[in-house]
């Protein structure tokens, strides 16, 4: 089985940036099939455009634009690329960086898809930061990566004390973000009191329920930016915004820039 070294991925590398134990690589996927292989470092695959299927010991997962996949080091997998253009950004965490930033902490095992909208939006911000290339880029990348990956190291301990309703409300909102029910109805689905849900939600999600739903809408809109022919007004309608202006305001609040900026960035990278 082939082992890929730091910064090495199948395809054409358009950009490679190494900074303080972190490696960012933008890759155009050119292989219709990549046989079983594994990588030297812990890393993320973030699909910017197109589609790819990844298979591992647990089965297959179909990834589209906006999908984020985590891989622990040495996790073996294979890839199938459907017809059409597919590009992705990879973030590798070298052991030196992990040991320095998270001493005596274990990284989560296996390969799994990351569904947190805040984390996905941070990866778009990471893409933006990598293109600035000034004297603050290294600091910016380090800040974003720590914020995006912190749960890989501390989340495993906290999850032992996390109530079951936390995962239930996350799945529920992922499926119902377009037409979210009222607080009482959500609490009834979970079997908890609405006051407890309202108070405790921010402890586990870092924001209010309304803010989390806006994050979901923005994250879903991000995934539509690379689709050819998708206008901003169409994306706004599909993702549950009142109108294009509403989407632009939410984009700026969540990501620091406009949908048009990221649309150009995703399609030019």
SVG drawing of the C-alpha trace seen along z (x, -y; Angstrom):
<svg xmlns="http://www.w3.org/2000/svg" viewBox="-44 -44 52 46">
<polyline fill="none" stroke="black" stroke-width="0.4" points="0.0,0.0 1.4,-3.4 2.2,-6.0 2.1,-9.6 4.5,-12.0 3.8,-15.5 2.3,-17.8 1.8,-14.9 -1.6,-14.2 -2.8,-12.6 -3.5,-15.2 -2.2,-18.6 -1.0,-20.8 -2.0,-24.5 -0.8,-25.9 1.3,-24.6 1.8,-26.6 3.8,-25.4 3.8,-27.4 4.8,-26.3 3.9,-22.6 0.8,-23.2 0.6,-22.4 -2.1,-23.7 -2.4,-22.2 -4.9,-23.0 -5.2,-20.1 -7.1,-19.5 -8.1,-15.9 -7.2,-14.2 -7.3,-10.5 -10.6,-8.6 -9.5,-6.0 -6.9,-6.1 -6.1,-2.7 -5.8,-2.1 -3.2,-4.4 -2.6,-6.3 -0.9,-9.6 1.9,-10.4 0.1,-13.2 -3.3,-13.9 -5.2,-15.9 -8.5,-17.3 -9.9,-17.2 -12.2,-20.1 -14.0,-19.8 -14.1,-23.2 -15.7,-22.1 -17.1,-19.0 -17.5,-15.5 -15.4,-12.6 -16.2,-9.3 -14.0,-8.0 -13.9,-4.5 -12.4,-3.2 -12.8,-0.3 -16.3,-1.5 -17.7,-1.9 -18.1,-4.8 -18.9,-8.4 -19.9,-10.7 -18.4,-14.1 -19.6,-17.3 -18.6,-21.0 -18.5,-22.0 -17.8,-18.6 -15.1,-18.3 -13.5,-15.0 -11.1,-14.3 -8.4,-11.5 -6.1,-10.4 -2.6,-9.5 -2.1,-6.1 -5.9,-5.7 -6.1,-3.7 -8.6,-4.7 -9.3,-4.9 -10.9,-7.5 -13.2,-7.5 -13.7,-10.7 -16.9,-11.1 -16.7,-13.0 -16.2,-16.8 -13.8,-19.2 -13.0,-18.4 -10.8,-20.5 -10.0,-20.3 -8.0,-22.0 -6.0,-19.8 -4.9,-20.8 -2.2,-18.6 -1.2,-18.8 2.3,-17.6 3.2,-15.7 5.5,-18.6 2.5,-21.0 0.2,-18.6 2.7,-18.0 3.4,-21.7 -0.2,-22.9 -1.8,-19.9 0.7,-18.1 -0.6,-14.9 -3.8,-15.0 -4.9,-12.2 -6.2,-12.9 -9.6,-11.4 -9.3,-8.0 -10.4,-7.0 -11.9,-9.0 -15.2,-10.8 -17.1,-13.6 -17.3,-16.9 -20.8,-18.4 -20.4,-21.4 -21.3,-24.5 -19.0,-26.8 -16.0,-24.5 -16.8,-24.4 -17.0,-28.2 -13.7,-28.5 -12.2,-26.4 -13.5,-28.9 -11.8,-31.6 -8.7,-29.5 -8.8,-29.5 -9.1,-33.3 -6.3,-33.8 -3.9,-31.5 -4.4,-33.8 -3.5,-37.1 0.2,-36.1 1.4,-39.0 3.4,-39.3 0.3,-38.3 -0.7,-35.2 1.1,-32.7 -0.6,-34.1 -4.0,-34.2 -3.6,-30.6 -2.5,-29.4 -5.5,-31.2 -8.1,-29.7 -6.7,-26.2 -6.7,-26.1 -10.3,-27.3 -11.3,-24.8 -9.5,-21.7 -9.7,-22.3 -12.6,-19.8 -10.4,-17.0 -8.3,-17.2 -10.6,-18.4 -13.9,-17.2 -13.2,-13.5 -13.0,-14.2 -16.1,-16.5 -18.2,-14.1 -18.3,-11.6 -20.4,-14.1 -22.5,-15.4 -26.2,-14.6 -27.8,-12.7 -30.1,-15.6 -27.0,-17.5 -26.5,-15.2 -30.3,-14.9 -30.8,-18.7 -27.8,-19.0 -29.3,-16.3 -32.7,-17.8 -31.5,-21.3 -29.4,-20.0 -32.5,-18.5 -34.9,-21.3 -32.9,-24.5 -35.0,-25.8 -38.2,-25.7 -37.2,-25.5 -40.0,-24.9 -40.6,-26.9 -38.6,-26.5 -41.4,-24.5 -41.8,-22.1 -38.0,-21.5 -37.9,-20.9 -40.9,-18.4 -39.0,-16.4 -36.0,-16.1 -38.1,-15.5 -36.6,-18.3 -37.9,-21.7 -37.7,-24.6 -36.0,-26.8 -33.3,-24.1 -32.8,-23.8 -32.5,-27.6 -30.0,-28.0 -27.9,-24.9 -27.7,-25.1 -24.9,-27.8 -22.8,-25.7 -22.4,-23.0 -22.7,-25.0 -21.1,-28.3 -24.1,-30.3 -27.9,-30.6 -30.2,-28.3 -31.1,-31.2 -27.4,-31.9 -26.7,-28.3 -29.5,-28.1 -28.0,-31.2 -24.6,-29.4 -26.3,-26.3 -27.8,-28.5 -24.5,-30.3 -22.6,-27.0 -25.2,-25.5 -24.9,-28.6 -21.1,-28.4 -21.5,-24.9 -23.6,-26.3 -21.1,-29.0 -19.0,-26.7 -22.1,-25.4 -22.0,-26.8 -24.9,-29.1 -26.0,-29.5 -26.8,-33.2 -26.6,-34.7 -30.4,-35.3 -31.0,-31.6 -28.6,-30.5 -30.3,-32.8 -33.7,-31.3 -32.5,-27.7 -30.8,-28.2 -33.7,-29.8 -32.7,-33.5 -35.4,-36.2 -33.5,-37.6 -30.1,-38.2 -29.4,-41.2 -30.3,-39.1 -27.8,-36.4 -25.0,-39.0 -25.5,-40.4 -25.3,-36.9 -22.3,-36.0 -20.4,-39.1 -21.3,-38.4 -20.2,-34.7 -17.2,-34.8 -16.1,-38.4 -16.7,-38.9 -19.4,-38.7 -20.8,-35.7 -19.5,-37.3 -15.9,-37.5 -16.0,-33.8 -17.7,-32.8 -14.8,-34.3 -12.2,-32.8 -13.6,-29.3 -13.9,-29.2 -10.4,-30.7 -8.4,-28.7"/>
</svg>
